[in-house]
Amino acid sequence: QVQLVESGGGLVQPGGSLRLSCVASGSIFSINAMRWYRQVPGKQRELVAVITNTGSTNYADSVKGRFTISRDNAKNTVYLQMNSLKPEDTAAYSCNMIGIVAGTFSPFNYWGQGTQVTVSS
């Protein structure tokens, strides 16, 4: 069993910054891809950023140059540094991790519970 717990969301003014964290715990052998998604009620979930186990990253066009995804493999943690935030960044942000379970070596694909980010003056 693997659990993902996110933190760092909140209310911020336009132009401000927030840093989201997502920590995985449990029977983890390895974690491959780590992703951040966001969703606004009534809209489709959007992939915001992804980082692979080799450190390669990719971003949605809407956040390029403003958001940075990073990971700490020793802590099984993924971060999303969000700068120059805009009202349209307001959403529930969720992390997703794909990896291998320790012992069984079976694949896992888990989600965090989500953390709300609200950008408003």
TORBA-951539 format. One record per residue: residue number from 0; chain; z, y negated, x negated of N, C-alpha, C, O in turn. Coordinates in steps of 0.02 Angstrom, whole numbers. Each point is the difference from the previous one (the first is absolute). Example, Ala and Ser with C-alpha at 12.3 -4.5 7.8 and 13.67 -1.06 7.14 Angstrom:
2
     n   chain     n.zz     n.yy     n.xx    ca.zz    ca.yy    ca.xx     c.zz     c.yy     c.xx     o.zz     o.yy     o.xx
     0       A      390      284     -660        0      -59       45        0      -60      -45       33        1      -52
     1       A      -69      -54       70        3      -59      -42       37      -55       39        8      -55      -25
***
This chain:
121
     n   chain     n.zz     n.yy     n.xx    ca.zz    ca.yy    ca.xx     c.zz     c.yy     c.xx     o.zz     o.yy     o.xx
     0       A        0       60      -42        0      -60       42        0      -62      -44       37       -4      -49
     1       A      -78      -44       68       -6      -62      -37       12      -58       48      -26        0       55
     2       A       65      -48      -77       13      -59       41      -24      -63      -37        7       -5      -61
     3       A      -34      -42       99      -22      -64      -28       39      -55       36        3       -2       61
     4       A       26      -42     -101       39      -56       28      -27      -65      -28       -3       -9      -61
     5       A      -16      -35      106      -28      -65      -20       53      -54        5       49        6       37
     6       A      -60      -60      -74       44      -58        4      -39      -61      -24      -54        6      -30
     7       A       81      -65       45      -29      -61      -26      -35      -44       50      -21      -55      -17
     8       A       13       79       78      -33      -41       50       44      -58       23       59       -4      -19
     9       A      -88      -40       59       39      -56       26      -44      -57       23      -60        7        8
    10       A       92      -64        2      -34      -61       22      -11      -46      -60       47      -13      -39
    11       A     -108      -10       31      -16      -45      -56      -48      -53       24      -40       12       45
    12       A       44      -71      -76      -46      -54       18      -69       11      -31       -5       34      -51
    13       A      -46      -61       81      -67        4      -30        1      -25      -72       31      -51      -16
    14       A      -65       88      -28        0      -17      -71       55       34      -39        0       -2      -61
    15       A       46       33       96       56       33      -33      -17       69      -25      -57       23        4
    16       A      108       11      -31       -9       66      -29       53       48       26       55      -19       19
    17       A      -74       82      -18       46       55       15      -19       59      -44      -58        7      -21
    18       A      107       35        7      -13       61      -36       27       59       40       60        5       13
    19       A     -106       40        6       19       60       36       11       57      -49      -34        5      -51
    20       A       81       38       68       14       60      -40       -1       60       46       18       -4       59
    21       A      -37       61      -86        0       63       37       22       54      -49      -34       15      -49
    22       A       91       16       64       29       51      -44       -6       68       34       18        8       58
    23       A      -43       40      -96       -5       69       25       56       41      -30       17       -6      -59
    24       A       12       49      101       53       45      -23      -11       69       30      -35        7       50
    25       A       66       43      -81       -7       67       25      -28       46      -53        5      -13      -60
    26       A      -35       67       83      -27       51      -46      -71      -19      -21      -49       23       28
    27       A       45      -66      -78      -64      -27      -23      -17       28      -68       38       -7      -48
    28       A      -96       37       43      -26       22      -65      -42      -56      -31        8      -17      -59
    29       A      -51      -11       99      -41      -55      -24      -26      -40       60       -4       25       55
    30       A      -12      -87      -69      -29      -44       51      -67      -24      -25       -5      -28      -55
    31       A      -46       39       93      -67      -21      -19      -13      -71       24       21      -48      -34
    32       A      -52       40       90      -16      -66       25       60      -30       37       36       34       36
    33       A      -27      -99      -45       49      -38       38      -38      -57       34      -39      -35      -32
    34       A       50       25       96      -37      -49       38       47      -45       41       55       21       20
    35       A      -77      -81       -8       31      -44       48      -50      -14       56      -58      -16      -12
    36       A       82       23       73      -39      -16       60       37      -55       38       59      -13      -12
    37       A      -95      -19       57       32      -47       46      -33        5       68      -58       19        7
    38       A       97      -36       44      -26        4       68       30      -54       43       60      -14       -3
    39       A     -103      -17       42       20      -50       49       -7       34       68      -49       35       12
    40       A       96      -46       34       -5       30       67      -68      -14       32      -24      -57        1
    41       A       -7      110       24      -64       -7       32      -60        4      -46      -57       -1       23
    42       A       70        5      -88      -55        5      -49        5       64      -40       53       33       -2
    43       A     -108      -15      -29       -2       61      -40       39      -10      -65        3      -55      -28
    44       A       28      110        6       36       -3      -64      -48      -14      -56      -56       27       -2
    45       A       77      -69      -46      -44      -22      -54       29       23      -67       60       -9      -13
    46       A     -102       39      -29       21       17      -68        1      -63      -41      -51      -35       -7
    47       A      109       19      -21        8      -62      -38      -13       11      -75      -37      -38      -31
    48       A       68       91        4       -7       12      -72       16       72      -15       38       33       36
    49       A      -67       -8      -90       12       68      -22        6        1      -76      -34      -38      -35
    50       A       77       82       10        6       10      -72        3       75      -13       39       36       32
    51       A      -81      -12      -78       -2       71      -15       51       18      -54       34      -44      -27
    52       A      -29      108       11       47       22      -52      -22      -21      -69       39        4      -48
    53       A     -101      -26       41      -23      -25      -65        7      -76       -5      -15      -30      -51
    54       A       37       -1      106       10      -72        0      -59      -41       26        3      -61        1
    55       A      -55       95       20      -57      -36       30       21      -29       67       36       31       39
    56       A      -59      -92      -26       18      -34       62      -61      -23       38      -55       -9      -28
    57       A       65        0       92      -53      -26       43       33      -39       57       55       18       23
    58       A      -88      -71       -1       29      -45       50      -49      -15       56      -60        2      -10
    59       A       88      -17       68      -40      -27       54      -25      -69      -21       36      -37      -35
    60       A      -96       20       56      -28      -65      -19       46      -57       22        3      -52      -34
    61       A       31       60       89       42      -53       28       60      -17      -43       30      -53        8
    62       A      -11       98      -55       60      -12      -40      -15       -4      -75       45      -12      -40
    63       A     -107       23       20      -18       -2      -71       19      -68      -30      -14      -53       28
    64       A       45       57      -87       20      -61      -33       67      -27       21       28      -44      -32
    65       A       -1       71       86       66      -23       25       53       55       -3       58      -14      -13
    66       A      -78       76       25       47       56        1      -11       43      -63      -55        6      -25
    67       A      110       23        1       -3       45      -57       41       63       15       59       -5       16
    68       A      -91       63      -21       35       63        9       17       28      -69      -40       -4      -46
    69       A      100       33       41       21       30      -63       45       59       16       23        7       56
    70       A      -10       35     -106       42       58       11       44       13      -61      -18      -17      -56
    71       A       75       47       70       47       23      -51        8       74       10       37       22       44
    72       A      -72       18      -83        0       72       10       70       31      -12       18       48       33
    73       A       20      -76      -78       66       26      -14       47       -8       60       47       39       10
    74       A      -61      -89       31       41      -14       59      -34       21       65       27      -12       54
    75       A      -86       42      -59      -38       19       61       -5      -59       48       11        7       60
    76       A      -29      -63      -87        0      -62       39      -67      -36       -6      -31       -1      -53
    77       A       10      -27      108      -60      -43        1       21      -69       25       43       -6       44
    78       A      -74      -44      -73       16      -69       17      -63      -35       26      -56       19      -17
    79       A       66      -70       57      -54      -44       20       24      -72       -6       40      -24       40
    80       A      -64       -9      -92       16      -71      -11      -50      -41       40      -60        3      -12
    81       A       85      -43       58      -43      -39       44       12      -74      -14       55      -26       12
    82       A     -106       -8      -35        4      -71      -15      -48      -39       45      -44       29       31
    83       A       54      -93      -28      -43      -44       40       -9       27       70      -56        4       26
    84       A      110       14        5       -3       33       66      -27      -48       53       12      -60       -1
    85       A      -49       90       47      -31      -37       54       26       27       67       22       57        3
    86       A      -25      -97       50       21       26       65      -36       64       21       29       42       34
    87       A      -91      -35      -55      -37       60       18       22       62      -38      -24       55       14
    88       A       70      -63      -62       30       58      -33       57       29       40       26       53      -18
    89       A       -6      -86       71       54       25       42      -18       68       30      -52        7       32
    90       A       95       42      -44      -13       68       22       59       44      -17       46      -21      -36
    91       A      -47       82       61       46       52      -22      -33       36      -58      -55       27        7
    92       A       89      -26      -64      -28       31      -60       33       68      -10       61        7        4
    93       A     -103       43      -18       25       68      -11      -28       29      -64      -57      -14      -19
    94       A       98       52      -15      -24       34      -60      -18       73       17       25       29       47
    95       A      -69       -3      -87      -24       69        8       -6       31      -69      -28      -31      -45
    96       A       53       91       37       -5       35      -64      -27       70       10       18       35       47
    97       A      -61      -15      -93      -29       67        0       18       32      -66      -11      -29      -53
    98       A       39       90       56       20       32      -62       11       74        8      -28       31       45
    99       A       69       -4      -90       14       72       -2       75       11        6       40      -32      -34
   100       A      -21       80       77       71       16        9       23       44      -57      -34       47      -20
   101       A       92      -62       -6       29       41      -53       19       69       26       22        7       57
   102       A      -31       44      -98       17       68       19      -56       37       34      -24       51      -25
   103       A        2      -77       81      -54       32       38      -69      -20      -25      -49       36        8
   104       A       46      -96      -40      -63      -28      -24      -51       -7       56      -60        5      -11
   105       A       85      -17       70      -43      -15       57      -10      -75        4       42      -38      -24
   106       A      -98       15       53      -12      -72        4       44      -33       54       19       32       49
   107       A       -4      -95      -59       34      -38       52      -36      -66       12      -35      -25      -44
   108       A       45       -1      103      -30      -64       21       51      -32       47        3       17       59
   109       A       35      -65      -85       55      -29       38       -8      -75        7      -33      -34      -40
   110       A       65        8       93       -1      -71       15       71      -28        2       48       34       17
   111       A      -42      -97      -35       62      -36        9        7      -23       72      -46        7       40
   112       A      104      -35      -23       14      -20       69      -31      -68       17       -5      -18       59
   113       A      -16      -19     -109      -30      -65       11       50      -57       -9       59        7       15
   114       A      -84      -62      -40       41      -60       -7      -41      -60       23      -59       -7      -17
   115       A       91      -37       56      -36      -56       30       -4      -58      -48       49      -20      -31
   116       A     -109       -7       25      -12      -62      -38      -26      -52       48      -51       10       34
   117       A       86      -66      -30      -20      -54       44       -9      -64      -41       46      -22      -35
   118       A     -106       -6       38      -16      -61      -37       -8      -56       51      -49       -2       38
   119       A       96      -43      -38        1      -53       50       41      -60      -25       48        9      -37
   120       A      -68      -68       58       38      -60      -17       49      -16       56       37      -49       -5
***
